[in-house]
Amino acid sequence: MNLEISMYCIAVVAVRDRIEAFNAPELRSRLDQLLAEGITRFVLDLSEVPFLDSAGMAVLVGLLKRARAVEGDVRLVWPKKEEAQRILKLTRFDRVFEIADSREAALKGF
Amino acid sequence: MSEPIVICLELPAEHRFLNIAGACIEALLERINDVPDRGMVSYGLQLAVQETCANIVDHAYRGMAGGRIRLEIALRADPRRLEIDIYDSGRPFDPSQAREPDLEHAQERGYGLFLMRKLMDVVTYERQDNCNHWRLARNL
């Protein structure tokens, strides 16, 4: 039997904290670790993120660039908090990233 | 005209303490009646202050230990507005290093000042007596 079996690994990372200058380096380091392990596709679930600053946004963009450089991608899940959604819209991150309403919808996109 | 309500804070210039400024602003706004769109306004003020202070930690005090950030938060009446004066004694801010982000292409830097300007009615900077002075203001 001629079979070709491919398995694709997608990391779903749910952040349940503020993402700001203080803890952005830790998040970046954890995501870099996953990239180093060979994971190229990510769903970052931001639904429980109450606050996001530009240092946090830099982590998202950094991951997107590094993932795309190895033919991967990053999908986001919208924060539930409307105020945090507004920041992603003001900076037009909603055009740069595919942002889904739920983790399941984000996974389906891959 | 009534006197402004003024709250002063002085923080160590370290990222881990910057959330204190945001928490203070949120708590103050909770005590003000009839703020239209309170959640958005509060979030915007907290984010603008966070960006200003993070910029001070990263740039003004880069490589310097023991820096302090002083904030004076003033609620003024008629017209009602929140003014936040932020002072540090680090290096001067260099506007040539603060480029507007290209929103069509995501980038890792440049959103801080952009967000401050988008979220506030007033953002000013001046260098005065070897200190940096930022003023953020938002009508309420």
gemmi code that builds the backbone of each chain (N, CA, C; Angstrom):
import gemmi

chains = {
    "A": [
        ("MET", (0.847, -1.191, 0.000), (0.000, 0.000, 0.000), (0.884, 1.243, 0.000)),
        ("ASN", (0.574, 2.082, -0.919), (1.362, 3.312, -0.997), (0.662, 4.414, -0.199)),
        ("LEU", (1.192, 4.715, 0.904), (0.562, 5.722, 1.781), (1.506, 6.891, 1.993)),
        ("GLU", (0.927, 8.026, 1.995), (1.716, 9.185, 2.442), (0.952, 9.808, 3.609)),
        ("ILE", (1.528, 9.754, 4.738), (0.856, 10.304, 5.925), (1.613, 11.537, 6.381)),
        ("SER", (0.905, 12.624, 6.451), (1.536, 13.849, 6.942), (0.833, 14.280, 8.218)),
        ("MET", (1.581, 14.681, 9.180), (0.984, 15.193, 10.413), (1.458, 16.625, 10.610)),
        ("TYR", (0.520, 17.460, 10.855), (0.867, 18.865, 11.038), (0.559, 19.263, 12.471)),
        ("CYS", (1.467, 19.954, 13.026), (1.299, 20.335, 14.423), (1.008, 21.840, 14.500)),
        ("ILE", (-0.051, 22.161, 15.181), (-0.400, 23.569, 15.384), (-0.384, 23.838, 16.886)),
        ("ALA", (0.350, 24.826, 17.268), (0.368, 25.173, 18.700), (-0.767, 26.151, 18.980)),
        ("VAL", (-1.593, 25.811, 19.952), (-2.629, 26.745, 20.400), (-2.160, 27.314, 21.735)),
        ("VAL", (-1.914, 28.590, 21.735), (-1.378, 29.232, 22.938), (-2.431, 30.210, 23.449)),
        ("ALA", (-3.001, 29.895, 24.588), (-4.016, 30.782, 25.180), (-3.342, 31.622, 26.257)),
        ("VAL", (-3.406, 32.912, 26.083), (-2.799, 33.817, 27.065), (-3.925, 34.297, 27.984)),
        ("ARG", (-3.689, 34.181, 29.264), (-4.754, 34.577, 30.209), (-4.252, 35.655, 31.152)),
        ("ASP", (-3.597, 36.622, 30.601), (-2.992, 37.659, 31.423), (-2.840, 38.918, 30.570)),
        ("ARG", (-2.508, 40.025, 31.220), (-2.128, 41.213, 30.462), (-0.889, 40.865, 29.641)),
        ("ILE", (-0.788, 41.444, 28.439), (0.459, 41.310, 27.677), (1.031, 42.716, 27.574)),
        ("GLU", (2.106, 42.940, 28.292), (2.655, 44.294, 28.375), (4.171, 44.201, 28.476)),
        ("ALA", (4.806, 45.371, 28.529), (6.268, 45.423, 28.486), (6.907, 44.531, 29.546)),
        ("PHE", (6.254, 44.392, 30.692), (6.824, 43.607, 31.781), (6.955, 42.127, 31.433)),
        ("ASN", (5.856, 41.555, 30.856), (5.905, 40.108, 30.629), (6.025, 39.718, 29.159)),
        ("ALA", (6.092, 40.719, 28.254), (6.232, 40.403, 26.828), (7.495, 39.573, 26.546)),
        ("PRO", (8.637, 39.871, 27.202), (9.831, 39.054, 26.916), (9.626, 37.575, 27.262)),
        ("GLU", (8.864, 37.308, 28.319), (8.618, 35.914, 28.688), (7.766, 35.215, 27.629)),
        ("LEU", (6.734, 35.918, 27.155), (5.883, 35.331, 26.117), (6.703, 35.079, 24.844)),
        ("ARG", (7.523, 36.065, 24.477), (8.356, 35.920, 23.275), (9.265, 34.690, 23.413)),
        ("SER", (9.841, 34.543, 24.569), (10.770, 33.440, 24.783), (10.050, 32.081, 24.700)),
        ("ARG", (8.826, 32.010, 25.260), (8.074, 30.745, 25.194), (7.689, 30.418, 23.753)),
        ("LEU", (7.333, 31.444, 22.979), (6.950, 31.204, 21.581), (8.182, 30.832, 20.752)),
        ("ASP", (9.298, 31.486, 21.026), (10.542, 31.156, 20.316), (10.945, 29.709, 20.572)),
        ("GLN", (10.690, 29.268, 21.801), (10.998, 27.884, 22.163), (10.192, 26.915, 21.275)),
        ("LEU", (8.907, 27.246, 21.076), (8.057, 26.394, 20.230), (8.558, 26.409, 18.783)),
        ("LEU", (8.942, 27.588, 18.299), (9.500, 27.678, 16.942), (10.761, 26.824, 16.834)),
        ("ALA", (11.594, 26.892, 17.847), (12.846, 26.124, 17.836), (12.564, 24.625, 17.844)),
        ("GLU", (11.409, 24.236, 18.384), (11.029, 22.818, 18.400), (10.420, 22.394, 17.069)),
        ("GLY", (10.308, 23.323, 16.139), (9.837, 22.983, 14.800), (8.396, 23.335, 14.524)),
        ("ILE", (7.715, 23.946, 15.473), (6.315, 24.330, 15.241), (6.296, 25.617, 14.426)),
        ("THR", (5.489, 25.622, 13.381), (5.459, 26.795, 12.503), (4.075, 27.430, 12.427)),
        ("ARG", (3.071, 26.711, 12.938), (1.713, 27.256, 12.854), (1.157, 27.447, 14.258)),
        ("PHE", (0.608, 28.621, 14.440), (0.198, 29.019, 15.793), (-1.208, 29.609, 15.786)),
        ("VAL", (-1.961, 29.263, 16.798), (-3.181, 30.017, 17.127), (-2.908, 30.670, 18.475)),
        ("LEU", (-2.924, 31.984, 18.479), (-2.777, 32.702, 19.752), (-4.166, 33.126, 20.192)),
        ("ASP", (-4.627, 32.487, 21.230), (-5.972, 32.768, 21.731), (-5.876, 33.919, 22.738)),
        ("LEU", (-6.350, 35.079, 22.303), (-6.258, 36.281, 23.147), (-7.576, 36.564, 23.865)),
        ("SER", (-8.499, 35.599, 23.812), (-9.846, 35.913, 24.311), (-9.849, 36.334, 25.784)),
        ("GLU", (-8.895, 35.846, 26.558), (-8.866, 36.207, 27.989), (-7.827, 37.281, 28.296)),
        ("VAL", (-7.359, 37.960, 27.268), (-6.346, 39.005, 27.501), (-7.055, 40.326, 27.800)),
        ("PRO", (-6.874, 40.874, 29.004), (-7.605, 42.090, 29.347), (-6.902, 43.369, 28.884)),
        ("PHE", (-5.621, 43.276, 28.579), (-4.852, 44.500, 28.279), (-3.658, 44.118, 27.418)),
        ("LEU", (-3.441, 44.925, 26.384), (-2.362, 44.634, 25.433), (-1.672, 45.947, 25.098)),
        ("ASP", (-0.364, 46.019, 25.294), (0.336, 47.259, 24.923), (1.214, 47.021, 23.704)),
        ("SER", (1.973, 48.040, 23.314), (2.724, 47.911, 22.064), (3.850, 46.886, 22.181)),
        ("ALA", (4.350, 46.668, 23.391), (5.372, 45.624, 23.569), (4.752, 44.250, 23.327)),
        ("GLY", (3.506, 44.086, 23.768), (2.794, 42.833, 23.506), (2.514, 42.667, 22.027)),
        ("MET", (2.153, 43.765, 21.369), (1.876, 43.695, 19.936), (3.139, 43.340, 19.168)),
        ("ALA", (4.282, 43.826, 19.659), (5.554, 43.510, 19.011), (5.829, 42.006, 19.056)),
        ("VAL", (5.404, 41.361, 20.137), (5.593, 39.905, 20.239), (4.752, 39.199, 19.166)),
        ("LEU", (3.531, 39.689, 18.968), (2.660, 39.058, 17.961), (3.259, 39.204, 16.563)),
        ("VAL", (3.720, 40.413, 16.250), (4.282, 40.646, 14.913), (5.578, 39.851, 14.738)),
        ("GLY", (6.387, 39.823, 15.780), (7.656, 39.078, 15.711), (7.400, 37.609, 15.413)),
        ("LEU", (6.407, 37.051, 16.084), (6.083, 35.639, 15.855), (5.585, 35.436, 14.426)),
        ("LEU", (4.733, 36.354, 13.969), (4.194, 36.237, 12.608), (5.326, 36.214, 11.584)),
        ("LYS", (6.273, 37.127, 11.751), (7.381, 37.208, 10.787), (8.232, 35.939, 10.817)),
        ("ARG", (8.529, 35.483, 12.020), (9.397, 34.298, 12.123), (8.670, 33.047, 11.636)),
        ("ALA", (7.370, 32.972, 11.915), (6.609, 31.801, 11.456), (6.486, 31.806, 9.927)),
        ("ARG", (6.222, 32.975, 9.358), (6.077, 33.037, 7.894), (7.403, 32.770, 7.196)),
        ("ALA", (8.495, 33.129, 7.855), (9.825, 32.882, 7.268), (10.083, 31.387, 7.095)),
        ("VAL", (9.382, 30.569, 7.857), (9.531, 29.110, 7.701), (8.218, 28.508, 7.177)),
        ("GLU", (7.514, 29.319, 6.388), (6.279, 28.913, 5.710), (5.153, 28.528, 6.675)),
        ("GLY", (5.196, 29.082, 7.838), (4.121, 28.877, 8.795), (3.203, 30.083, 8.830)),
        ("ASP", (2.388, 30.159, 9.854), (1.479, 31.305, 9.971), (0.984, 31.427, 11.420)),
        ("VAL", (0.378, 32.557, 11.673), (-0.180, 32.819, 13.006), (-1.608, 33.325, 12.835)),
        ("ARG", (-2.522, 32.704, 13.527), (-3.912, 33.193, 13.579), (-4.194, 33.614, 15.013)),
        ("LEU", (-5.032, 34.621, 15.119), (-5.375, 35.108, 16.458), (-6.843, 34.823, 16.758)),
        ("VAL", (-7.170, 34.796, 18.030), (-8.572, 34.803, 18.465), (-8.810, 36.151, 19.143)),
        ("TRP", (-9.862, 36.816, 18.757), (-10.168, 38.146, 19.295), (-10.209, 38.151, 20.823)),
        ("PRO", (-9.665, 39.187, 21.434), (-9.919, 39.358, 22.879), (-11.414, 39.581, 23.079)),
        ("LYS", (-11.949, 39.077, 24.191), (-13.377, 39.316, 24.477), (-13.594, 40.782, 24.807)),
        ("LYS", (-12.606, 41.383, 25.407), (-12.760, 42.758, 25.867), (-12.736, 43.715, 24.669)),
        ("GLU", (-13.819, 44.457, 24.559), (-14.003, 45.348, 23.411), (-12.885, 46.400, 23.311)),
        ("GLU", (-12.416, 46.858, 24.470), (-11.366, 47.880, 24.492), (-10.071, 47.344, 23.880)),
        ("ALA", (-9.781, 46.078, 24.152), (-8.569, 45.469, 23.588), (-8.752, 45.221, 22.088)),
        ("GLN", (-9.975, 44.888, 21.689), (-10.256, 44.722, 20.250), (-9.991, 46.027, 19.505)),
        ("ARG", (-10.375, 47.121, 20.145), (-10.235, 48.430, 19.504), (-8.769, 48.726, 19.178)),
        ("ILE", (-7.867, 48.321, 20.072), (-6.449, 48.581, 19.850), (-5.945, 47.798, 18.632)),
        ("LEU", (-6.421, 46.570, 18.484), (-6.015, 45.767, 17.332), (-6.560, 46.365, 16.030)),
        ("LYS", (-7.715, 47.020, 16.140), (-8.291, 47.644, 14.941), (-7.582, 48.962, 14.613)),
        ("LEU", (-7.297, 49.751, 15.655), (-6.611, 51.037, 15.443), (-5.267, 50.844, 14.746)),
        ("THR", (-4.585, 49.785, 15.102), (-3.261, 49.524, 14.535), (-3.341, 48.655, 13.283)),
        ("ARG", (-4.568, 48.360, 12.889), (-4.872, 47.561, 11.705), (-4.290, 46.149, 11.780)),
        ("PHE", (-4.146, 45.666, 12.971), (-3.703, 44.279, 13.109), (-4.752, 43.322, 12.547)),
        ("ASP", (-6.001, 43.795, 12.494), (-7.051, 42.916, 11.954), (-6.905, 42.726, 10.446)),
        ("ARG", (-6.034, 43.533, 9.811), (-5.763, 43.318, 8.387), (-4.515, 42.470, 8.190)),
        ("VAL", (-3.615, 42.559, 9.148), (-2.342, 41.845, 9.042), (-2.507, 40.384, 9.456)),
        ("PHE", (-3.298, 40.191, 10.513), (-3.538, 38.833, 11.019), (-4.938, 38.393, 10.617)),
        ("GLU", (-5.094, 37.113, 10.484), (-6.458, 36.583, 10.441), (-6.892, 36.428, 11.887)),
        ("ILE", (-8.005, 37.056, 12.232), (-8.467, 37.004, 13.619), (-9.861, 36.365, 13.645)),
        ("ALA", (-9.968, 35.304, 14.410), (-11.220, 34.554, 14.453), (-11.952, 34.835, 15.767)),
        ("ASP", (-13.237, 34.465, 15.761), (-14.044, 34.695, 16.975), (-13.836, 33.610, 18.027)),
        ("SER", (-13.332, 32.469, 17.585), (-13.128, 31.384, 18.552), (-11.886, 30.593, 18.148)),
        ("ARG", (-11.401, 29.829, 19.100), (-10.229, 28.988, 18.856), (-10.529, 27.969, 17.742)),
        ("GLU", (-11.755, 27.407, 17.784), (-12.143, 26.415, 16.795), (-12.138, 27.022, 15.389)),
        ("ALA", (-12.684, 28.237, 15.284), (-12.723, 28.898, 13.973), (-11.309, 29.200, 13.491)),
        ("ALA", (-10.429, 29.574, 14.407), (-9.044, 29.858, 14.008), (-8.362, 28.591, 13.508)),
        ("LEU", (-8.614, 27.477, 14.178), (-7.993, 26.207, 13.762), (-8.504, 25.759, 12.403)),
        ("LYS", (-9.800, 25.991, 12.172), (-10.382, 25.594, 10.887), (-9.699, 26.306, 9.720)),
        ("GLY", (-9.229, 27.518, 9.985), (-8.609, 28.317, 8.928), (-7.313, 27.722, 8.394)),
        ("PHE", (-6.691, 26.857, 9.173), (-5.389, 26.314, 8.731), (-5.584, 25.191, 7.726)),
    ],
    "B": [
        ("MET", (-14.390, 78.678, 39.538), (-14.016, 77.366, 39.022), (-13.444, 76.520, 40.159)),
        ("SER", (-13.882, 75.267, 40.254), (-13.418, 74.432, 41.362), (-11.970, 73.990, 41.148)),
        ("GLU", (-11.311, 73.742, 42.268), (-9.906, 73.311, 42.220), (-9.818, 71.912, 41.623)),
        ("PRO", (-8.761, 71.647, 40.871), (-8.628, 70.281, 40.337), (-8.354, 69.278, 41.454)),
        ("ILE", (-8.735, 68.052, 41.205), (-8.371, 66.950, 42.116), (-7.045, 66.399, 41.590)),
        ("VAL", (-6.035, 66.392, 42.438), (-4.705, 65.989, 41.965), (-4.219, 64.775, 42.756)),
        ("ILE", (-3.723, 63.794, 42.022), (-3.130, 62.602, 42.646), (-1.697, 62.491, 42.138)),
        ("CYS", (-0.758, 62.308, 43.052), (0.652, 62.193, 42.658), (1.153, 60.782, 42.941)),
        ("LEU", (1.938, 60.294, 42.018), (2.543, 58.967, 42.167), (4.001, 59.079, 41.797)),
        ("GLU", (4.847, 58.322, 42.473), (6.231, 58.244, 42.011), (6.627, 56.777, 42.003)),
        ("LEU", (7.054, 56.314, 40.849), (7.312, 54.884, 40.665), (8.778, 54.640, 40.331)),
        ("PRO", (9.318, 53.502, 40.755), (10.619, 53.098, 40.224), (10.471, 52.868, 38.714)),
        ("ALA", (11.451, 53.280, 37.948), (11.349, 53.132, 36.486), (11.674, 51.697, 36.088)),
        ("GLU", (10.722, 50.811, 36.377), (10.848, 49.392, 36.025), (9.515, 48.932, 35.459)),
        ("HIS", (9.597, 48.104, 34.429), (8.362, 47.654, 33.782), (7.382, 47.014, 34.765)),
        ("ARG", (7.907, 46.302, 35.751), (7.001, 45.532, 36.618), (6.108, 46.414, 37.476)),
        ("PHE", (6.445, 47.689, 37.624), (5.620, 48.559, 38.473), (4.689, 49.484, 37.677)),
        ("LEU", (4.764, 49.422, 36.349), (4.011, 50.411, 35.563), (2.502, 50.190, 35.634)),
        ("ASN", (2.087, 48.963, 35.929), (0.636, 48.718, 36.007), (-0.008, 49.497, 37.164)),
        ("ILE", (0.821, 49.935, 38.107), (0.274, 50.694, 39.252), (-0.352, 52.008, 38.761)),
        ("ALA", (0.286, 52.634, 37.798), (-0.238, 53.915, 37.276), (-1.597, 53.687, 36.618)),
        ("GLY", (-1.695, 52.623, 35.834), (-2.962, 52.316, 35.164), (-4.062, 52.010, 36.170)),
        ("ALA", (-3.714, 51.248, 37.195), (-4.714, 50.890, 38.219), (-5.221, 52.135, 38.927)),
        ("CYS", (-4.337, 53.089, 39.153), (-4.721, 54.331, 39.830), (-5.707, 55.132, 38.963)),
        ("ILE", (-5.408, 55.203, 37.675), (-6.293, 55.949, 36.766), (-7.662, 55.280, 36.696)),
        ("GLU", (-7.659, 53.967, 36.612), (-8.934, 53.226, 36.546), (-9.758, 53.480, 37.812)),
        ("ALA", (-9.082, 53.438, 38.960), (-9.787, 53.648, 40.227), (-10.337, 55.067, 40.321)),
        ("LEU", (-9.577, 56.034, 39.844), (-10.048, 57.425, 39.882), (-11.287, 57.594, 38.994)),
        ("LEU", (-11.229, 57.032, 37.791), (-12.361, 57.189, 36.866), (-13.633, 56.529, 37.409)),
        ("GLU", (-13.459, 55.472, 38.194), (-14.632, 54.809, 38.789), (-15.375, 55.726, 39.759)),
        ("ARG", (-14.691, 56.734, 40.250), (-15.290, 57.642, 41.224), (-15.866, 58.911, 40.577)),
        ("ILE", (-15.829, 58.964, 39.256), (-16.360, 60.135, 38.559), (-17.689, 59.748, 37.921)),
        ("ASN", (-18.690, 60.559, 38.147), (-20.020, 60.251, 37.619), (-20.119, 60.602, 36.137)),
        ("ASP", (-20.939, 59.836, 35.455), (-21.367, 60.154, 34.091), (-20.213, 60.370, 33.119)),
        ("VAL", (-19.266, 59.478, 33.119), (-18.212, 59.555, 32.093), (-18.710, 58.766, 30.878)),
        ("PRO", (-18.930, 59.450, 29.750), (-19.413, 58.714, 28.590), (-18.366, 57.698, 28.136)),
        ("ASP", (-18.815, 56.514, 27.802), (-17.916, 55.485, 27.281), (-16.759, 55.208, 28.249)),
        ("ARG", (-17.113, 55.087, 29.502), (-16.109, 55.003, 30.577), (-15.048, 53.913, 30.330)),
        ("GLY", (-15.508, 52.728, 29.908), (-14.568, 51.611, 29.726), (-13.500, 51.932, 28.704)),
        ("MET", (-13.930, 52.466, 27.563), (-12.987, 52.807, 26.485), (-12.049, 53.922, 26.928)),
        ("VAL", (-12.630, 54.938, 27.591), (-11.822, 56.091, 28.014), (-10.763, 55.640, 29.018)),
        ("SER", (-11.173, 54.821, 29.964), (-10.260, 54.348, 30.993), (-9.152, 53.508, 30.367)),
        ("TYR", (-9.527, 52.611, 29.485), (-8.539, 51.755, 28.832), (-7.544, 52.592, 28.029)),
        ("GLY", (-8.074, 53.574, 27.313), (-7.207, 54.442, 26.495), (-6.214, 55.215, 27.345)),
        ("LEU", (-6.709, 55.749, 28.461), (-5.809, 56.485, 29.361), (-4.746, 55.557, 29.953)),
        ("GLN", (-5.173, 54.385, 30.375), (-4.215, 53.434, 30.954), (-3.148, 53.034, 29.929)),
        ("LEU", (-3.602, 52.824, 28.709), (-2.644, 52.403, 27.680), (-1.674, 53.537, 27.322)),
        ("ALA", (-2.205, 54.756, 27.217), (-1.340, 55.896, 26.875), (-0.277, 56.113, 27.958)),
        ("VAL", (-0.683, 55.972, 29.215), (0.279, 56.132, 30.316), (1.287, 54.982, 30.310)),
        ("GLN", (0.801, 53.778, 30.066), (1.697, 52.614, 29.988), (2.751, 52.821, 28.898)),
        ("GLU", (2.312, 53.306, 27.729), (3.245, 53.505, 26.610), (4.276, 54.580, 26.949)),
        ("THR", (3.814, 55.659, 27.564), (4.735, 56.739, 27.928), (5.785, 56.234, 28.915)),
        ("CYS", (5.321, 55.558, 29.946), (6.243, 55.101, 30.996), (7.175, 54.003, 30.481)),
        ("ALA", (6.660, 53.103, 29.646), (7.511, 52.041, 29.092), (8.606, 52.659, 28.223)),
        ("ASN", (8.236, 53.705, 27.511), (9.219, 54.412, 26.679), (10.308, 55.052, 27.551)),
        ("ILE", (9.902, 55.572, 28.694), (10.868, 56.176, 29.633), (11.832, 55.097, 30.156)),
        ("VAL", (11.270, 53.940, 30.534), (12.118, 52.847, 31.045), (13.087, 52.382, 29.952)),
        ("ASP", (12.561, 52.203, 28.740), (13.369, 51.607, 27.661), (14.379, 52.573, 27.068)),
        ("HIS", (14.036, 53.846, 27.018), (14.897, 54.793, 26.303), (15.516, 55.836, 27.222)),
        ("ALA", (14.693, 56.566, 27.950), (15.249, 57.649, 28.777), (16.227, 57.092, 29.815)),
        ("TYR", (15.863, 55.981, 30.429), (16.693, 55.406, 31.504), (17.470, 54.173, 31.037)),
        ("ARG", (17.593, 53.967, 29.739), (18.286, 52.760, 29.263), (19.701, 52.666, 29.856)),
        ("GLY", (19.989, 51.563, 30.483), (21.326, 51.351, 31.056), (21.571, 52.103, 32.351)),
        ("MET", (20.550, 52.781, 32.861), (20.705, 53.552, 34.103), (19.858, 52.896, 35.198)),
        ("ALA", (20.446, 52.691, 36.351), (19.691, 52.093, 37.458), (19.128, 53.201, 38.355)),
        ("GLY", (18.073, 52.879, 39.056), (17.556, 53.791, 40.082), (16.692, 54.927, 39.570)),
        ("GLY", (16.292, 54.880, 38.303), (15.462, 55.954, 37.758), (14.086, 55.992, 38.400)),
        ("ARG", (13.490, 57.152, 38.413), (12.143, 57.331, 38.974), (11.248, 57.987, 37.921)),
        ("ILE", (9.983, 57.684, 38.010), (8.977, 58.315, 37.140), (7.935, 58.956, 38.049)),
        ("ARG", (7.705, 60.242, 37.857), (6.733, 60.957, 38.696), (5.503, 61.288, 37.851)),
        ("LEU", (4.354, 60.973, 38.378), (3.108, 61.255, 37.653), (2.223, 62.172, 38.490)),
        ("GLU", (1.674, 63.165, 37.852), (0.660, 64.012, 38.487), (-0.611, 63.886, 37.661)),
        ("ILE", (-1.612, 63.338, 38.289), (-2.877, 63.069, 37.597), (-3.881, 64.096, 38.100)),
        ("ALA", (-4.360, 64.936, 37.211), (-5.241, 66.024, 37.641), (-6.583, 65.924, 36.930)),
        ("LEU", (-7.632, 65.903, 37.738), (-8.981, 65.938, 37.184), (-9.463, 67.384, 37.255)),
        ("ARG", (-9.673, 67.972, 36.104), (-10.099, 69.372, 36.048), (-11.576, 69.450, 35.659)),
        ("ALA", (-12.209, 70.528, 36.134), (-13.625, 70.734, 35.798), (-13.720, 71.852, 34.759)),
        ("ASP", (-14.781, 71.807, 34.002), (-15.150, 72.935, 33.151), (-14.075, 73.412, 32.158)),
        ("PRO", (-13.817, 72.785, 31.074), (-14.396, 71.497, 30.690), (-13.711, 70.365, 31.445)),
        ("ARG", (-14.500, 69.332, 31.718), (-13.943, 68.241, 32.524), (-12.916, 67.463, 31.699)),
        ("ARG", (-11.753, 67.336, 32.254), (-10.716, 66.576, 31.553), (-9.722, 65.997, 32.543)),
        ("LEU", (-9.079, 64.929, 32.140), (-8.021, 64.334, 32.953), (-6.693, 64.689, 32.300)),
        ("GLU", (-5.835, 65.320, 33.086), (-4.491, 65.667, 32.592), (-3.474, 64.858, 33.379)),
        ("ILE", (-2.543, 64.269, 32.659), (-1.521, 63.450, 33.324), (-0.155, 63.994, 32.915)),
        ("ASP", (0.556, 64.545, 33.889), (1.917, 65.025, 33.646), (2.890, 63.964, 34.128)),
        ("ILE", (3.832, 63.613, 33.270), (4.766, 62.530, 33.583), (6.188, 63.080, 33.455)),
        ("TYR", (6.976, 62.930, 34.516), (8.319, 63.505, 34.559), (9.363, 62.414, 34.792)),
        ("ASP", (10.497, 62.554, 34.133), (11.641, 61.685, 34.437), (12.918, 62.494, 34.235)),
        ("SER", (13.995, 61.984, 34.781), (15.259, 62.713, 34.644), (16.265, 61.932, 33.808)),
        ("GLY", (15.753, 61.176, 32.863), (16.625, 60.402, 31.976), (17.046, 61.199, 30.747)),
        ("ARG", (17.497, 60.453, 29.731), (17.942, 61.112, 28.495), (16.770, 61.815, 27.806)),
        ("PRO", (17.072, 62.867, 27.032), (15.979, 63.536, 26.302), (15.359, 62.610, 25.262)),
        ("PHE", (14.095, 62.844, 25.003), (13.390, 62.122, 23.940), (13.837, 62.674, 22.592)),
        ("ASP", (14.102, 61.788, 21.671), (14.545, 62.219, 20.339), (13.424, 61.924, 19.346)),
        ("PRO", (12.684, 62.956, 18.922), (11.538, 62.704, 18.028), (11.955, 62.050, 16.705)),
        ("SER", (13.209, 62.243, 16.291), (13.629, 61.648, 15.013), (13.673, 60.118, 15.105)),
        ("GLN", (13.712, 59.609, 16.347), (13.730, 58.152, 16.517), (12.313, 57.576, 16.598)),
        ("ALA", (11.324, 58.461, 16.566), (9.935, 57.997, 16.723), (9.197, 58.167, 15.401)),
        ("ARG", (9.331, 57.182, 14.551), (8.651, 57.266, 13.262), (7.232, 56.723, 13.352)),
        ("GLU", (6.372, 57.263, 12.517), (4.995, 56.759, 12.454), (5.022, 55.346, 11.877)),
        ("PRO", (4.245, 54.451, 12.417), (4.245, 53.103, 11.848), (3.560, 53.067, 10.484)),
        ("ASP", (4.023, 52.183, 9.637), (3.358, 51.936, 8.365), (2.285, 50.883, 8.637)),
        ("LEU", (1.038, 51.341, 8.680), (-0.037, 50.446, 9.127), (-0.369, 49.351, 8.111)),
        ("GLU", (0.132, 49.527, 6.908), (-0.148, 48.492, 5.900), (0.774, 47.292, 6.078)),
        ("HIS", (1.882, 47.510, 6.763), (2.850, 46.426, 6.962), (3.167, 46.339, 8.452)),
        ("ALA", (2.805, 45.219, 9.038), (3.012, 45.086, 10.483), (4.487, 45.187, 10.821)),
        ("GLN", (4.771, 45.848, 11.896), (6.154, 45.999, 12.328), (6.219, 45.855, 13.840)),
        ("GLU", (7.423, 45.661, 14.321), (7.553, 45.384, 15.749), (7.673, 46.660, 16.568)),
        ("ARG", (8.004, 47.771, 15.953), (8.204, 48.998, 16.718), (7.361, 50.136, 16.153)),
        ("GLY", (7.154, 51.145, 16.941), (6.547, 52.369, 16.417), (5.089, 52.581, 16.786)),
        ("TYR", (4.472, 51.612, 17.464), (3.057, 51.767, 17.769), (2.798, 52.565, 19.053)),
        ("GLY", (3.794, 52.693, 19.899), (3.597, 53.331, 21.199), (3.109, 54.769, 21.082)),
        ("LEU", (3.899, 55.597, 20.424), (3.537, 57.014, 20.277), (2.286, 57.168, 19.410)),
        ("PHE", (2.181, 56.313, 18.406), (0.999, 56.319, 17.540), (-0.269, 56.110, 18.379)),
        ("LEU", (-0.240, 55.129, 19.265), (-1.415, 54.848, 20.100), (-1.686, 55.990, 21.070)),
        ("MET", (-0.614, 56.551, 21.645), (-0.801, 57.678, 22.564), (-1.551, 58.803, 21.862)),
        ("ARG", (-1.131, 59.110, 20.637), (-1.764, 60.224, 19.911), (-3.191, 59.899, 19.510)),
        ("LYS", (-3.430, 58.635, 19.177), (-4.783, 58.233, 18.771), (-5.756, 58.274, 19.952)),
        ("LEU", (-5.253, 57.944, 21.135), (-6.142, 57.744, 22.277), (-6.338, 59.007, 23.115)),
        ("MET", (-5.431, 59.963, 22.989), (-5.484, 61.179, 23.808), (-5.900, 62.383, 22.963)),
        ("ASP", (-6.442, 63.384, 23.631), (-6.729, 64.643, 22.942), (-5.472, 65.507, 22.869)),
        ("VAL", (-4.597, 65.344, 23.839), (-3.356, 66.129, 23.864), (-2.201, 65.201, 24.227)),
        ("VAL", (-1.112, 65.306, 23.454), (0.159, 64.652, 23.831), (1.255, 65.670, 23.555)),
        ("THR", (1.931, 66.114, 24.606), (3.029, 67.061, 24.382), (4.267, 66.571, 25.124)),
        ("TYR", (5.401, 67.033, 24.641), (6.683, 66.697, 25.291), (7.527, 67.946, 25.359)),
        ("GLU", (8.197, 68.149, 26.473), (9.190, 69.218, 26.542), (10.346, 68.791, 27.443)),
        ("ARG", (11.517, 69.309, 27.121), (12.701, 69.084, 27.955), (12.882, 70.339, 28.784)),
        ("GLN", (12.948, 70.163, 30.091), (12.961, 71.323, 30.977), (13.878, 71.031, 32.159)),
        ("ASP", (14.890, 71.839, 32.351), (15.796, 71.688, 33.506), (16.310, 70.256, 33.665)),
        ("ASN", (16.828, 69.699, 32.585), (17.363, 68.328, 32.599), (16.320, 67.256, 32.932)),
        ("CYS", (15.053, 67.613, 32.774), (13.983, 66.628, 32.981), (13.140, 66.508, 31.707)),
        ("ASN", (12.545, 65.357, 31.539), (11.567, 65.181, 30.464), (10.174, 65.352, 31.048)),
        ("HIS", (9.335, 66.044, 30.323), (7.962, 66.271, 30.783), (7.002, 65.926, 29.646)),
        ("TRP", (6.210, 64.896, 29.885), (5.141, 64.529, 28.948), (3.814, 64.969, 29.547)),
        ("ARG", (2.966, 65.479, 28.730), (1.589, 65.763, 29.183), (0.606, 65.024, 28.275)),
        ("LEU", (-0.236, 64.245, 28.911), (-1.332, 63.565, 28.215), (-2.631, 64.147, 28.752)),
        ("ALA", (-3.573, 64.394, 27.905), (-4.867, 64.894, 28.393), (-5.985, 64.292, 27.563)),
        ("ARG", (-7.084, 64.049, 28.269), (-8.262, 63.476, 27.607), (-9.492, 64.162, 28.184)),
        ("ASN", (-10.297, 64.726, 27.306), (-11.567, 65.308, 27.755), (-12.509, 64.193, 28.183)),
        ("LEU", (-13.283, 64.469, 29.221), (-14.191, 63.427, 29.739), (-15.647, 63.851, 29.534)),
    ],
}
model = gemmi.Model(1)
for chain_id, residues in chains.items():
    chain = gemmi.Chain(chain_id)
    for i, (resn, *xyz) in enumerate(residues, 1):
        res = gemmi.Residue()
        res.name, res.seqid = resn, gemmi.SeqId(i, " ")
        for name, pos in zip(("N", "CA", "C"), xyz):
            atom = gemmi.Atom()
            atom.name, atom.element = name, gemmi.Element(name[0])
            atom.pos, atom.b_iso = gemmi.Position(*pos), 0.0
            res.add_atom(atom)
        chain.add_residue(res)
    model.add_chain(chain)
structure = gemmi.Structure()
structure.add_model(model)
structure.setup_entities()
